[in-house]
C-alpha cells in the first residue's frame, strides 16, 4: 500500500501554545503537494531529493515530512493495479468544447484523443472525458478511469454517450450581412445608397445585440469551467484538464487585439465623424464583468489543484481569416483561460498528436511533498508555493492551494466514489472487508466469488428507519481494464434482521467471471442516505487451464450471526465453491472471531493431488485436514498461536514443478 492513504488524514493531538489553552484539541491535516519539474527545453528533471524543494503555506516555510518520487517512464510504474499514492497519479480529463469548435476541428480532436489514449498514456494513468457547452454547462461523461475502451467510446460520441456504470468515472456574431452596394435591383447612389446605409446600420445594431448574447455565452462557459474545477476538488492529486477547443473571440473579454487593424480603423472613422455611439467600448477596451469571471475561475482552479491546458484544434491559423469574412482570427482566448490556472496552450500545429505528446512528456516525473497543517477554520483557502533549491534553469509546477475542509455536491460524490475505487483510498465510515478466490468455471473463464462483509453497527448508526446500502465490486486486470463488475442495492428490514446486524452484520456474496490473469478486486460500500463509505481490496490470480492455483479463505464457524445476501452471478450455472470435504462452508474475511480466537484457514489447491503437494506458511501453521476433491486438494490449517503479522504467506509446492504457487492472506 502507498505510504499516505488520503489527501487529508486527520489526527488529533493536544496543543499547548500562547494562543491556546493546554488540553485544547486541534485537528491536523496531512497535505500532499504533487510537483513536476522541467528544464528550459520542457524535459522532466529526474533525481531530485527533498533538499531541492522549499514548501510554503501562506508564505510560511513548512517542514516536508514525507517525500515521494514517481517516474512514469520506469518499468516499476507499468502495472495498473499495483498500489500507488493517489496524489502521485496522473489524471487527465479530455474536455470537448461543443460551443466554440467547428465540426471539422472536433473530428480532428477526436482522432488525436483516440491516439493519445491508445498509444501515449501509461496503464496506470487516469483519463476522464467531459464536454462543455455554454447553454448546458459541464457534463461528466466518464469518471477518471484506466478503462481505455470506455474512454474511447466516450471520445467517439462526446455529445450523447451514455454509460450504464453507476460510478462513471465556432462562434460567429453576424446574424445577417449588409449588402455593401451589391443590390442590383436599384442603381448605386441616390436613394439606393441611402437605403443601403440604413440596411448596414440595422445590421450593425443587430450585431451589437447578438454580441451581448455571445458575451453572455462566454461568461456561462467560463462559469461552467469554474464549476468543473470545484467538482474535481474531490479527486486526489493534480488534475490536468485538456480543453480541446478553437476558443471564442477574445475581444469580448479583453477588448480588440491591437493587430486587428480593420476594427480599429472603423472606430477611428466613427470617432472622427462624431458618431460616438457606433464605438462599442466593451469590444474596444474589454468587458470588466467578463474579466472578473476569468479571475474567479482561475482562483477556483488553483484552490482545487486543477490545471487547464488548452489545445487549439483549429491547427495553424491565418490571422486574417478570409473564409470567415476577413475577421481577425486569434486563439488568444485559450491563453486567457489557461494562464490563470498555471496551464499551457499548445497551438499553431496541424499535428495534434504532437501537442498531446508534449503535454504528457512534461508530466513524466512527479514528486510528492507532504506536510502537516493545523485545521483552524473550516473551508479556509490556503495559498501554497514551492521553490526549487539548487536546480538552475528549472521550472516547478505544483498545486497552488488547498481547502481545510469542504462538502460535496452530487457530482463530487460520484467522482469521490469512483476515485476511492481507482486509487484504493481507505474509508472509515463503514468497516468492510472482502475475500475472493478463483474456482473452476465454464471454458477458460473461472468463477471468482467475492464475499464482502459489512459491520452491522456501522450500517445502522444514524440510520433513519430501515438502512440501505449499495455494494460496488470491480475486477481490474493488469492493464487497468474492468473485466467484470457487480452492483447490488441492499435494503435492510430492521424488524427482521436487526438482531443479526447487532451481533454481526451483512455478508454479501456475488460471483464474477474472469479469464486467466492477475486481478485487483475492489469493493466499495456506501450507505444510500448518508455519506459514509467502506472500501476493501483483495488480489486474485486466475490460472490458465491445467495450471496449479491457490484459493484461501477463513472459515466462519458462526455464519448464523450474519445477514447473508446472495448477489448476482456472472458465471452461468456456477456451483457453490466454498466446499471442504463435501461440506458447504461460509467464508470469513477476517482471521479472528469476536472472542479473539484465530479462525481456521482453508486452502483450496487446483490441479494438484494430495500426494504430490505440500504447504508452507509464514507464520507457521499446523495442517489439521488434507483431502482430495476431484482435481483439487483441500487443506485446513490452524495458526500456531496469535499472529503478530499483518499477513499470512502461503506457499504450495508440487512435485516435479520448480515454481511454487504462492498467495498472501490478510490478517484483518
HELIX and SHEET records of a PDB file:
HELIX    1   1 UNK A   50  UNK A   52  5                                   3    
HELIX    2   2 UNK A   75  UNK A   77  5                                   3    
HELIX    3   3 UNK A   86  UNK A   88  5                                   3    
HELIX    4   4 UNK A  103  UNK A  115  1                                  13    
HELIX    5   5 UNK A  116  UNK A  120  3                                   5    
HELIX    6   6 UNK A  148  UNK A  156  1                                   9    
HELIX    7   7 UNK A  190  UNK A  231  1                                  42    
HELIX    8   8 UNK A  232  UNK A  234  5                                   3    
HELIX    9   9 UNK A  251  UNK A  254  1                                   4    
HELIX   10  10 UNK A  261  UNK A  272  1                                  12    
HELIX   11  11 UNK A  276  UNK A  278  5                                   3    
HELIX   12  12 UNK A  281  UNK A  285  1                                   5    
HELIX   13  13 UNK A  288  UNK A  303  1                                  16    
HELIX   14  14 UNK A  332  UNK A  339  1                                   8    
HELIX   15  15 UNK A  352  UNK A  361  1                                  10    
HELIX   16  16 UNK A  410  UNK A  423  1                                  14    
HELIX   17  17 UNK A  456  UNK A  460  1                                   5    
HELIX   18  18 UNK A  494  UNK A  503  1                                  10    
HELIX   19  19 UNK A  559  UNK A  561  5                                   3    
HELIX   20  20 UNK A  610  UNK A  612  5                                   3    
SHEET    1   A 4 UNK A  11  UNK A  17  0                                        
SHEET    2   A 4 UNK A  20  UNK A  38 -1                                        
SHEET    3   A 4 UNK A 365  UNK A 375 -1                                        
SHEET    4   A 4 UNK A  66  UNK A  71 -1                                        
SHEET    1   B 3 UNK A  11  UNK A  17  0                                        
SHEET    2   B 3 UNK A  20  UNK A  38 -1                                        
SHEET    3   B 3 UNK A 395  UNK A 398 -1                                        
SHEET    1   C 4 UNK A  60  UNK A  62  0                                        
SHEET    2   C 4 UNK A  53  UNK A  57 -1                                        
SHEET    3   C 4 UNK A 381  UNK A 388 -1                                        
SHEET    4   C 4 UNK A 401  UNK A 403 -1                                        
SHEET    1   D 6 UNK A 137  UNK A 145  0                                        
SHEET    2   D 6 UNK A 126  UNK A 133 -1                                        
SHEET    3   D 6 UNK A  91  UNK A  97  1                                        
SHEET    4   D 6 UNK A 239  UNK A 245  1                                        
SHEET    5   D 6 UNK A 306  UNK A 312  1                                        
SHEET    6   D 6 UNK A 345  UNK A 346  1                                        
SHEET    1   E 2 UNK A 320  UNK A 321  0                                        
SHEET    2   E 2 UNK A 327  UNK A 328 -1                                        
SHEET    1   F 4 UNK A 432  UNK A 439  0                                        
SHEET    2   F 4 UNK A 446  UNK A 455 -1                                        
SHEET    3   F 4 UNK A 505  UNK A 514 -1                                        
SHEET    4   F 4 UNK A 562  UNK A 569  1                                        
SHEET    1   G 4 UNK A 482  UNK A 491  0                                        
SHEET    2   G 4 UNK A 468  UNK A 476 -1                                        
SHEET    3   G 4 UNK A 517  UNK A 527 -1                                        
SHEET    4   G 4 UNK A 533  UNK A 542 -1                                        
SHEET    1   H 5 UNK A 587  UNK A 588  0                                        
SHEET    2   H 5 UNK A 549  UNK A 555 -1                                        
SHEET    3   H 5 UNK A 601  UNK A 606 -1                                        
SHEET    4   H 5 UNK A 632  UNK A 639 -1                                        
SHEET    5   H 5 UNK A 621  UNK A 629 -1                                        
SHEET    1   I 2 UNK A 579  UNK A 580  0                                        
SHEET    2   I 2 UNK A 583  UNK A 584 -1                                        
SHEET    1   J 3 UNK A 613  UNK A 618  0                                        
SHEET    2   J 3 UNK A 647  UNK A 654 -1                                        
SHEET    3   J 3 UNK A 661  UNK A 666 -1                                        
END                                                                             
